[in-house]
Amino acid sequence: MKPSAQRQASRKRGKASDPQAPDPQAPDPRVPDPRVPDPRAPDPRAPDPRAVTLRVLAAVLRRYRPLDDVLASDGDLARLTPRDRAFTRLLCATVLRRLGQIDALIDDSLDHPAKRGFADVRDLLRLGIAQLVFLGTPAHAAVSTTLLLARGPRLAGFKGLLNAVLRRVARDGANMATAQDAPRLNTPDWLWRAWIAAYGEATTRAIAEAHASDPPLDITVKSAPLDLPADLEMWAERLGAEVLPTGSLRLRGAGEVRHLAGYDAGAWWIQDAAAALPARLLGDVAGQRVIDLCAAPGGKTAALAAAGAEVTAVDLVLSRQSRLRDNLARLRLRAKIVTADATVWRPPRPAQAVLLDAPCTGTGTIRRHPDIAHLKRPRDVAALTHAQDRLLTAAVEMLSPGGLLVYATCSLQPEEGPARIAALIAGGAPVERIAIQPVEIGGQAKLIDTVGDLRTLPCHLSAHGGIDGFYACRLRRL
């Protein structure tokens, strides 16, 4: 199997620490290592987590199914111990984040081009190499458990090749990976070219480097907008979190979310720091009629309801609405939920504000959803922009004169952001752009582009661990 052109490019604010306490960076011997499956699974018939991972990756990479959907529908995953479930998710994410590097290591370790029918063998090698090079799994464990998965007449004949490649990578893989151009290898060609055209090569490399890291956990506190810093500080102390400049809280190593302080009380919800910004751009919405289009899973609906708005949340997909209802119930917030196609639905009377977080490719969230880099294609951008135009036109029609519209997408593709606003205005829509001011987003002027729109990139706030890629524009109906 010849290397592709892509491979040829070769790719807290916490409390002060107690001086008598153990080093917080040192591994706690009481906590099981999530990189190594639990050998003491209570159910002796429990599935092998690596076998589950192999099946999940095949569904994502060859049947083009979203990773979250595959994990949610895999019955074997629920039968694993908590540590093995965490290991499975970690291994899937690592393979997908580092796929270009891993495949280049495979090709560089083969004496001859691979034969037909090599796809399953390549998947086995991907599992082993991800553990050896990027997860630090002991070599004997990574090699032996990978060979155990080479069962059946179709794979058994490849055990010698598997063993040879994995042992070579165990010996030389770290040095080989160091010499790779990781950002380039791990980024599909069409995305790399598109981002260079939009942001330049240096920024594109910074974006790709950010995608290789595990995302932190961000939360939005229900009763603590930016003008109530004392409440933020209180929850930061209770949760051991950092207060970000934009007003979100960031946790690292949080563990099971449901066990955190304030979860059952509905004091906060999970939401990336970038995703928390669009709702704030509508300003003071207390007492206003606000429509949240494409609302599920409900983070922006919750922010608007918590700010005192009379919210109508519109979404077409019933399964997503279920999550929206559950989230609002836990948060003890109210909103009217409407099941409808937002392009044809209209409210009984015009709204004073509309928030449209439109369906998009999601390329700004690759660090959270690494499968997106391998599932999306340029044709997806073209298809989605048509839907975005229809939604924008509908959103403008829902507004009363003087009302505000915030359009947002979690995409890095300019076609899904500024190009849609330009097309809307060029088409004669009765709107004007209202520039976003730094004070509205915690003084972060670098998150605002030259025309006054919000543009966050995964490499922004790098000192704090990055942020999702988001675009948002604020318009006023004339």
Beta strands, then each sheet from edge to edge (+ up, - down):
strand 1: 217-221
strand 2: 242-243
strand 3: 249-251
strand 4: 268-270
strand 5: 289-293
strand 6: 310-315
strand 7: 336-339
strand 8: 351-357
strand 9: 399-409
strand 10: 431-433
strand 11: 454-456
strand 12: 470-477
sheet 1: 2+ 3- 1+ 4-
sheet 2: 7+ 6+ 5+ 8+ 9+ 12- 10+
sheet 3: 7+ 6+ 5+ 8+ 9+ 12- 11+
end
